[in-house]
C-alpha cells in the first residue's frame, strides 16, 4: 500500500505492518518487470521487490536481479548528486 508521502506499508514475517520509504521505482526494459527499491525510514539497508499491476510485492532474492537493482540505484544516486 502506497501513500502520497512516498511511503508504503509492508507486512513483516511476524505479521506486523511496517512503514517503508520508497527510494525509487523502475521497469526493467529487458523483462518489462516493475521494481521498487525501499528502506526503513531510519535504516540503511535497501530492499528490492518486484510488483505487479495490483501492487502485490515479491521480494527479490535472485542475485542477478539484485545486482541489476544495485546498478540502477547507483545510477540514481549519481544523477541525484548532480
N, C-alpha and C positions, 0 to 999 in steps of 0.2 A: 504494500500500500504506500502511496506517494502523497506528499502534501506540497503546498506552494513554497515551502522553505528548503527545497532540495533535501528533504528528509524522507526516508522510507522506514517502514516498520517491518521487522522480520521476527519470526518465532525461532528461538534457540532450541537446542536439543532437550532442554528441560521444560519446554512449553511456554517460556516467558517471552513476552513481546519486548523487543529492544529497538530503540531508535537508532538509525544509522544515517550518516551524512553521505549523500551521493557526490562522488568526485566527478564522474563523467559517465555518459552512455555513448555507445557507438555500435555500428553494424559492421561486421567483417565482410568486406567486399567479395572475398573468395567464397564464403559459405552462405552469406545472407543472414547469418545468425546475429541476434542482438545481445549485447553485453552491457552490464552495469558494473562499475568499479565503485566501491564504497568502503567506509570505515566508521568506527565508533567515533562520536564527536570529540572525545578526548584521547583517542587511541592513535597509534602509529601504524598498526597493521592495516594493509589494504586487502580487501576481499573482492573476488570476481565471481559474477554469476551470469548465466545465460538467462534471458527472459523471453517469454512468448507474448503474443498479442493480447492475452488475457492478464498479463502481469505476473504469471507464475514464474518463480525463480528456481533455477537448478544451479547449485554451487559448482564452479569449475574445479575439476580435480586433475584433468589431463595436463601433463607437464608442457606439452607443445602449446596448448591453448593458453595456459598460464604465462608462458614466455611471451606469446603474442600480446597478451593483455599488458604485460610489463613494458613491452616496447611502445605500445600505444600510450601508456601512462607517462613514460619518459618523454615522448614527443610532445604530449600535452604540457608537461612541466616546463619544457624548454620554450614552448610557444607562450605560456603564461608569463615566463620570466622576461620575454622580450617586450 
